[in-house]
Amino acid sequence: MTRIAIIGAGLSGLTAAQFLKDFADITIFDKSRGTGGRMATRRAAPYSFDHGTQFFTAKSKAFQSFIAPQIHAGVIERWDARFAQIEINKITSESIWNGNHPHYVGTPTMSTIGKYLSRELNINLNTRISKINKTSQWQLWDDKNKSQGTYDWVITTTPASQALELVPEWVCFHPKIKEVKMKACFSLMLGFNEALPLKFDAAHIIGRDISWITVNSSKPRRPDNFSLLIHSTNDWADAHIDDNRKFVEEHLCDQTSDTIGYDLSKATHRAIHGWRFANIDKSNSDTCHIDPDAQIAACGDWCIQGRIEAAFHSGHELATCLLQKMNPTGEINA
Ligand SMILES: Cc1cc2nc3c(=O)[nH]c(=O)nc-3n(C[C@H](O)[C@H](O)[C@H](O)COP(=O)(O)OP(=O)(O)OC[C@H]3O[C@@H](n4cnc5c(N)ncnc54)[C@H](O)[C@@H]3O)c2cc1C
């Protein structure tokens, strides 16, 4: 069987692994303590915060089929949130979802989806791959300079900037990765003793340094304790990603207080997380990248758009292309 190393256990990596696992010998590496990547949850009892992905839609048949078993298993549920748009501090529109595509969340946390997809996969967590080198095969090393084995193929599924650190310059799609510019984002997490009487569960904010507020506790099967999750704008995060975190926390907390008209400085729990590679605008590039001669490939949301469904499509497309190249003995032809 072809030995494949997948670097990154976010949705794109886990999707590729799910479609390839019956045809190849897959080993996955992730630098984090858990799987799911930006589909992440931070616990701070009695609160929990989905501090990355907020919700997602499934517009394509392929993604709908992929998530169907997870809906059946109770790992994914609909979130029929009350949505609002707020300009500076005024609600300018309010709605409840009524379109064709439900809003989905992982249950009881967003990170449950990664855990579910990781079952029966061979995953090495807490393992940051820092170097890959090709002789007759690909050899991987971690950041402690320990060899992590040799493989016929390598698939990187990390954000583009992190892929650029790994993929050698001579690989044919290296220039494509170099073109990609990902944007940063801060997530502010606030927990309260008592619920605030807000008129929305999720709000898109215009005209401030924050872009989004979610009542995290309004999502299905979350702890009852009232919690808010706030995102900065990408522009503000890009300009302040290396600033003192206390300053960032204070500023985003003040912005949120002014937006919703409540003094949030009295929150019983307050924490901040910075995502250096959070998001990307729509790309017109390839859905995934393959160098068949070098036996290396790359996928991830950055190939398409900063969305869960895009991460799925990139991983799915890559697995489909590799399976098409596979001969009956399980080798992937150049
Ligand atoms: C704040 C925020 C809010 C978002 N909100 C939404 C939303 O509401 N709806 C939506 O659809 N999308 C949203 N997104 C986007 C969505 O989360 C991503 O599109 C999707 O999760 C990307 O999946 P991926 O597999 O491409 O990458 P990732 O999830 O980033 O996975 C890459 C993995 O690679 C690992 N890794 C990186 N470098 C290495 C290395 N050297 N060695 C080993 N492992 C490594 C990382 O730890 C990570 O687990 C949001 C993202 C952020 C950050």
The ligand as an SDF file (V2000), in Angstrom:
LIG
                    3D

 53 58  0  0  0  0  0  0  0  0999 V2000
  -11.9210   33.0170   13.9120 C   0  0  0  0  0  0  0  0  0  0  0  0
  -12.4330   32.1610   12.7720 C   0  0  0  0  0  0  0  0  0  0  0  0
  -13.7910   32.1370   12.4820 C   0  0  0  0  0  0  0  0  0  0  0  0
  -14.2660   31.3500   11.4150 C   0  0  0  0  0  0  0  0  0  0  0  0
  -15.6200   31.2890   11.2070 N   0  0  0  0  0  0  0  0  0  0  0  0
  -16.1070   30.4830   10.2270 C   0  0  0  0  0  0  0  0  0  0  0  0
  -17.5070   30.3140   10.0640 C   0  0  0  0  0  0  0  0  0  0  0  0
  -18.3140   30.8470   10.8270 O   0  0  0  0  0  0  0  0  0  0  0  0
  -17.9440   29.5110    9.0390 N   0  0  0  0  0  0  0  0  0  0  0  0
  -17.0670   28.8500    8.2020 C   0  0  0  0  0  0  0  0  0  0  0  0
  -17.4970   28.1160    7.3110 O   0  0  0  0  0  0  0  0  0  0  0  0
  -15.7180   28.9740    8.3700 N   0  0  0  0  0  0  0  0  0  0  0  0
  -15.2230   29.7620    9.3620 C   0  0  0  0  0  0  0  0  0  0  0  0
  -13.8760   29.8770    9.5540 N   0  0  0  0  0  0  0  0  0  0  0  0
  -12.9670   29.2170    8.5830 C   0  0  0  0  0  0  0  0  0  0  0  0
  -12.8280   27.7220    8.8810 C   0  0  0  0  0  0  0  0  0  0  0  0
  -12.5190   27.5210   10.2280 O   0  0  0  0  0  0  0  0  0  0  0  0
  -11.7120   27.1860    7.9920 C   0  0  0  0  0  0  0  0  0  0  0  0
  -12.0600   27.4430    6.6350 O   0  0  0  0  0  0  0  0  0  0  0  0
  -11.4460   25.6760    8.1220 C   0  0  0  0  0  0  0  0  0  0  0  0
  -11.5090   25.2450    9.4570 O   0  0  0  0  0  0  0  0  0  0  0  0
  -10.0800   25.3780    7.5060 C   0  0  0  0  0  0  0  0  0  0  0  0
   -9.7730   23.9940    7.5830 O   0  0  0  0  0  0  0  0  0  0  0  0
   -8.3570   23.4940    7.0320 P   0  0  0  0  0  0  0  0  0  0  0  0
   -8.3030   22.0360    7.2300 O   0  0  0  0  0  0  0  0  0  0  0  0
   -8.1420   24.0390    5.6760 O   0  0  0  0  0  0  0  0  0  0  0  0
   -7.2630   24.2350    7.9650 O   0  0  0  0  0  0  0  0  0  0  0  0
   -7.0550   24.1650    9.5480 P   0  0  0  0  0  0  0  0  0  0  0  0
   -8.3310   23.9500   10.2490 O   0  0  0  0  0  0  0  0  0  0  0  0
   -6.2680   25.3850    9.8910 O   0  0  0  0  0  0  0  0  0  0  0  0
   -6.1500   22.8640    9.7450 O   0  0  0  0  0  0  0  0  0  0  0  0
   -4.7590   22.8830    9.5700 C   0  0  0  0  0  0  0  0  0  0  0  0
   -4.1080   22.0560   10.6630 C   0  0  0  0  0  0  0  0  0  0  0  0
   -2.6950   22.0170   10.4200 O   0  0  0  0  0  0  0  0  0  0  0  0
   -2.0310   22.0000   11.6660 C   0  0  0  0  0  0  0  0  0  0  0  0
   -0.6450   22.4210   11.4040 N   0  0  0  0  0  0  0  0  0  0  0  0
   -0.1990   23.6270   10.9520 C   0  0  0  0  0  0  0  0  0  0  0  0
    1.1480   23.6000   10.7850 N   0  0  0  0  0  0  0  0  0  0  0  0
    1.5560   22.3490   11.1520 C   0  0  0  0  0  0  0  0  0  0  0  0
    2.8300   21.7040   11.1910 C   0  0  0  0  0  0  0  0  0  0  0  0
    3.9630   22.3230   10.8190 N   0  0  0  0  0  0  0  0  0  0  0  0
    2.8900   20.4220   11.6260 N   0  0  0  0  0  0  0  0  0  0  0  0
    1.7550   19.7660   12.0100 C   0  0  0  0  0  0  0  0  0  0  0  0
    0.5260   20.3300   11.9910 N   0  0  0  0  0  0  0  0  0  0  0  0
    0.4260   21.6020   11.5500 C   0  0  0  0  0  0  0  0  0  0  0  0
   -2.8400   22.9550   12.5200 C   0  0  0  0  0  0  0  0  0  0  0  0
   -2.6350   22.7120   13.8990 O   0  0  0  0  0  0  0  0  0  0  0  0
   -4.2710   22.6460   12.0630 C   0  0  0  0  0  0  0  0  0  0  0  0
   -4.8770   21.6750   12.8970 O   0  0  0  0  0  0  0  0  0  0  0  0
  -13.3700   30.6180   10.6280 C   0  0  0  0  0  0  0  0  0  0  0  0
  -11.9970   30.6210   10.9430 C   0  0  0  0  0  0  0  0  0  0  0  0
  -11.5370   31.3660   12.0200 C   0  0  0  0  0  0  0  0  0  0  0  0
  -10.0800   31.3270   12.3820 C   0  0  0  0  0  0  0  0  0  0  0  0
  1  2  1  0
  2  3  1  0
  2 52  2  0
  3  4  2  0
  4  5  1  0
  4 50  1  0
  5  6  2  0
  6  7  1  0
  6 13  1  0
  7  8  2  0
  7  9  1  0
  9 10  1  0
 10 11  2  0
 10 12  1  0
 12 13  2  0
 13 14  1  0
 14 15  1  0
 14 50  1  0
 15 16  1  0
 16 17  1  0
 16 18  1  0
 18 19  1  0
 18 20  1  0
 20 21  1  0
 20 22  1  0
 22 23  1  0
 23 24  1  0
 24 25  2  0
 24 26  1  0
 24 27  1  0
 27 28  1  0
 28 29  2  0
 28 30  1  0
 28 31  1  0
 31 32  1  0
 32 33  1  0
 33 34  1  0
 33 48  1  0
 34 35  1  0
 35 36  1  0
 35 46  1  0
 36 37  1  0
 36 45  1  0
 37 38  2  0
 38 39  1  0
 39 40  1  0
 39 45  2  0
 40 41  1  0
 40 42  2  0
 42 43  1  0
 43 44  2  0
 44 45  1  0
 46 47  1  0
 46 48  1  0
 48 49  1  0
 50 51  2  0
 51 52  1  0
 52 53  1  0
M  END
$$$$
